[in-house]
Amino acid sequence: MAASRAGPVELGFAELAPAWRLRSEQFPSKVGGRPAWLGASGLPGPGALACALCGRPLSFLLQVYAPLPGRADAFHRGIFLFCCREPPCCSGLRVFRNQLPRKNDFYSYEPPSENPSPETESLCLQLKSGAHLCRVCGCLGPKTCSRCHKVYYCSKEHQTLDWRLGHKQACAQPDHLDHIIPDHNFLFPEFEIVIETEDEILPEVVEKEDYSELIGSMGEALEEELDSMAKHESREDKIFQKFKTQIALEPEQILRYGRGIAPIWISGENIPQEKDIPDCPCGAKRIFEFQFSDSICS
């Protein structure tokens, strides 16, 4: 990964939030629900959001609002992460970027209001650009119901799922089409990701505190034995211990964000070398930006 001047590490915590705070107009960072797209340009289509292994549609997992200071074209910038949650596959992570300049056709030049309008309380399955979204997953929906032509889907799988869960009855009554979106059990539970800056704690201090705690917990164990164990500690043990120590400072964190920071690895296996990381299609070196805890998937 390319070297970059790293800023402070920002930690994300999952918290319940009113629905209006998780809409596109508020530029949220969030877990689960449907993606809060910024605009239609560059949105992934159904093909890009199909699992490479099983072929089923990927589920939206999280998004991070991550504007780039000094980049006029990325004043509003979101990173969107999708995954396959179909057992036994449960693979196929994909990441997409969606961004806009400050002056655009969809949002106010000024910061969003903290007093929501009635429109932001309800879920809208159509972008301000006019593009329709899938009723099940909230991604681009190029397919439409052939009977009512009122609802849209990304795939045959999601159209079938929605048909079974109520649209079959609503579709037969064009004047009474349901406006409440049923729970399809396809989406992850929805939470806002609240961001806080990580406290600056010197690693040496943390290691000493952790070491003292370990000695106390061993009771009658001899210090000579502990010293011997430390000398023979494997590289794998050190990597895992560093990970545990860092996470223990804020155990509820689900996200670590910082453009250009170094990741904290949980294992020494499969740590990529710079040569293993493909360049961006534009030719630039890729920069590490965030990592998340798999606890948000449970």
Salt bridges, closest charged atoms under 4 A:
GLU25 OE2 - LYS128 NZ 3.99
ASP73 OD1 - ARG71 NE 2.83
GLU114 OE1 - ARG21 NH1 3.44
ASP162 OD2 - ARG135 NE 2.63
ASP162 OD1 - HIS184 NE2 2.82
ASP178 OD2 - ARG135 NH2 2.58
GLU190 OE2 - LYS30 NZ 2.82
GLU192 OE2 - ARG21 NH2 2.79
GLU198 OE2 - ARG256 NH1 2.95
ASP276 OD1 - LYS275 NZ 3.37
ASP279 OD1 - LYS285 NZ 3.33
GLU289 OE2 - ARG77 NH1 2.73
GLU289 OE1 - ARG259 NH1 3.19
